[in-house]
């Protein structure tokens, strides 16, 4: 996926050097797959479990930008190499 503002994606070290990650996917049949494709996924990598777990917990919280009727459907899971 390309980013409009690449500076918003921070990378301090190469992802290959990081062993703890978060994988984001969409459930089968999700309407967003019409745009992103059925095999879309995104991985974010972190240097340690503590950092990964902290971000994971923040990602699981329903943030204030959703409308009351919106229900996010992305699947967020912890992964490691």
Secondary structure by P-SEA (a helix, b strand, c coil): ccccccccccccccccccccbbbbbbcccccccccccccbbbbbbcccaaaaaaaaaaaaccccccccccccbbbbbbbcc
